[in-house]
Amino acid sequence: MFFVYVLECFDTTLYVGSTDNIEKRLHAHNHLKSGAHYTKIRRPVVLRYSEQVATYAEARAREAEIKRLTREQKIALIRTEK
């Protein structure tokens, strides 16, 4: 089981990623040096969207799809989960 997620950073920018452990990854983004550089300089980050997929390949493909969306489309995606 894998997850694709969208984070909102402190400066309101959006970050898209994928992982097999969403809680651990969110902790890394907010607290560890091993978190992505982009989020390390924009802490704290908040999980705004996630979806579950079956394989790593699906997660990476979906991550790429979401990254290609405009900011407005990403916000619309986030709103669909609420």
N, C-alpha and C positions, 0 to 999 in steps of 0.2 A: 504494500500500500504506500502510495506517494501522494504528496500534496503540492499544489501550485498555489501561491499566495500573493497578495498585494498588501504592502505596508504603506502607511502614511507616515512620513517623517515629520520632525518638529517644524521644518520650514514649509510644510504642506506638499512637498513633492511626493511622488509615488514610486515605490520600488517593487519590482516583480521578481519572484524567485521560486525555486522548487526544492523539496526536501523529502526525506522519509520520516522525519521527526519534527513536526511543526513547533512543539513546545520548546524543544532543545534549540532549534534554529532561531526562534524569536528571542530566547534568552541570549544567544550568541550575538544577535544584532544589537541588543540593548546593553550588554554588559561585558562582553569578551573582546580581546584583541583579535580573535579569529573571525569575528563578524565581518561582513563585507565592508570595504573601505567607504563606500558611498553612504552606508547607514551609520558608520562609526562617527562621521563628522556631522550627522544630522539627527542625533539622538535627542530625546527618546523617540522610538518608533512604535506605532500601534498597528496591530493586525486589523485590516479592514475587509479582507475577502480571502476565502480559501475554497478550494475544491479538491476532491479526492479522485485519483486515477489509479489504475491497476499496476502500471509498470513505469520504470524510470524513463523509458523512451517516450511514453505518452506524456509524462510530466514535463520533460524538456520540450517536446513539441508544443504542448499547450502554453508553456511559459513563453516560448517564442511568439506564438499567436497573440498573446496578451500584450507582450512588449511592443508589437507592431500597432496596437490600437492607439488612438489619440488619447490625450488626457480626458477629454469629455466622454469618450467611449469607455475608458477604464472606470470613471466615476459612475456611469450608468450600470456597468457590471457590478460594482460594489453595491449600488442601490438595489439590485435584483435580489441580493442575499438577505436584505432586511425585511 
